[in-house]
Amino acid sequence: MGAKSISAAEANRNFSRLLEGVRKGRSFVVTSHGKPVAKIEPAEVSSRAESATRRALLHRLRSQPAIDAGRWTRDELYEDGA
């Protein structure tokens, strides 16, 4: 089930009910002037998403070959491109 959209004003007026929904596992996207500005979701959902993202990144990094770019001088590293 996807996150339900809720306006910032409605979220402010009904914050206790919003939190009750989050305790039950629901997620909400808070909008301001029709544009998403925040997501409120159960803490364990965020932790799972972060863990999955971390695993995917580490897998990608491990699968990429290392490239020998040679030695760089300090001046080369800090060139401003001008």
C-alpha positions as a LaTeX table, in Angstrom:
\begin{tabular}{lrrr}
\hline
Residue & $x$ (\AA) & $y$ (\AA) & $z$ (\AA) \\
\hline
Met1 & 0.00 & 0.00 & 0.00 \\
Gly2 & 1.39 & 3.41 & $-0.98$ \\
Ala3 & 1.67 & 6.53 & 1.11 \\
Lys4 & $-1.45$ & 8.66 & 1.46 \\
Ser5 & $-1.10$ & 12.36 & 0.58 \\
Ile6 & $-2.10$ & 14.85 & 3.25 \\
Ser7 & $-1.82$ & 18.64 & 3.19 \\
Ala8 & 0.44 & 20.33 & 5.72 \\
Ala9 & $-2.56$ & 22.15 & 7.19 \\
Glu10 & $-4.50$ & 18.90 & 7.59 \\
Ala11 & $-1.45$ & 17.15 & 9.08 \\
Asn12 & $-1.09$ & 20.01 & 11.57 \\
Arg13 & $-4.77$ & 19.91 & 12.57 \\
Asn14 & $-4.83$ & 16.11 & 12.91 \\
Phe15 & $-1.30$ & 15.31 & 14.06 \\
Ser16 & $-2.40$ & 12.89 & 16.79 \\
Arg17 & $-4.51$ & 10.93 & 14.30 \\
Leu18 & $-1.65$ & 11.03 & 11.80 \\
Leu19 & 0.71 & 9.50 & 14.36 \\
Glu20 & $-1.87$ & 6.85 & 15.22 \\
Gly21 & $-1.93$ & 5.88 & 11.54 \\
Val22 & 1.87 & 5.71 & 11.50 \\
Arg23 & 1.79 & 3.44 & 14.58 \\
Lys24 & $-0.49$ & 1.14 & 12.57 \\
Gly25 & 2.09 & 0.99 & 9.76 \\
Arg26 & 0.69 & 3.63 & 7.41 \\
Ser27 & 2.83 & 6.18 & 5.57 \\
Phe28 & 1.90 & 9.74 & 4.63 \\
Val29 & 3.29 & 12.25 & 2.14 \\
Val30 & 2.80 & 15.78 & 3.45 \\
Thr31 & 2.17 & 18.36 & 0.74 \\
Ser32 & 2.39 & 22.13 & 0.67 \\
His33 & 0.60 & 23.91 & $-2.14$ \\
Gly34 & 0.13 & 20.51 & $-3.79$ \\
Lys35 & 3.84 & 19.62 & $-3.81$ \\
Pro36 & 5.36 & 16.85 & $-1.65$ \\
Val37 & 7.59 & 18.25 & 1.09 \\
Ala38 & 7.92 & 15.43 & 3.62 \\
Lys39 & 7.20 & 11.77 & 4.20 \\
Ile40 & 6.07 & 10.44 & 7.56 \\
Glu41 & 6.41 & 6.69 & 7.96 \\
Pro42 & 7.07 & 4.12 & 10.67 \\
Ala43 & 10.69 & 4.25 & 11.82 \\
Glu44 & 11.34 & 0.61 & 10.95 \\
Val45 & 10.29 & 1.27 & 7.34 \\
Ser46 & 13.02 & 3.90 & 7.03 \\
Ser47 & 15.56 & 1.58 & 8.64 \\
Arg48 & 14.71 & $-1.22$ & 6.21 \\
Ala49 & 14.93 & 1.14 & 3.24 \\
Glu50 & 18.29 & 2.48 & 4.43 \\
Ser51 & 19.62 & $-1.04$ & 4.91 \\
Ala52 & 18.48 & $-2.12$ & 1.46 \\
Thr53 & 20.02 & 0.99 & $-0.10$ \\
Arg54 & 23.30 & 0.42 & 1.75 \\
Arg55 & 23.41 & $-3.23$ & 0.61 \\
Ala56 & 22.74 & $-2.23$ & $-3.01$ \\
Leu57 & 25.47 & 0.41 & $-2.93$ \\
Leu58 & 28.04 & $-1.93$ & $-1.40$ \\
His59 & 27.16 & $-4.64$ & $-3.93$ \\
Arg60 & 27.63 & $-2.16$ & $-6.79$ \\
Leu61 & 30.95 & $-0.92$ & $-5.41$ \\
Arg62 & 32.25 & $-4.48$ & $-4.95$ \\
Ser63 & 31.26 & $-5.44$ & $-8.50$ \\
Gln64 & 33.01 & $-2.49$ & $-10.16$ \\
Pro65 & 36.63 & $-3.03$ & $-11.13$ \\
Ala66 & 39.25 & $-0.82$ & $-9.53$ \\
Ile67 & 40.89 & 1.57 & $-11.98$ \\
Asp68 & 44.49 & 2.70 & $-11.67$ \\
Ala69 & 44.27 & 6.43 & $-12.32$ \\
Gly70 & 47.98 & 6.93 & $-11.68$ \\
Arg71 & 49.46 & 9.47 & $-9.30$ \\
Trp72 & 48.17 & 13.01 & $-9.12$ \\
Thr73 & 49.93 & 16.05 & $-7.80$ \\
Arg74 & 48.33 & 18.33 & $-5.24$ \\
Asp75 & 48.07 & 21.06 & $-7.89$ \\
Glu76 & 46.18 & 18.72 & $-10.23$ \\
Leu77 & 43.76 & 17.76 & $-7.48$ \\
Tyr78 & 42.97 & 21.35 & $-6.57$ \\
Glu79 & 42.82 & 22.94 & $-10.03$ \\
Asp80 & 39.85 & 25.27 & $-10.31$ \\
Gly81 & 39.27 & 24.42 & $-13.97$ \\
Ala82 & 39.92 & 27.96 & $-15.16$ \\
\hline
\end{tabular}
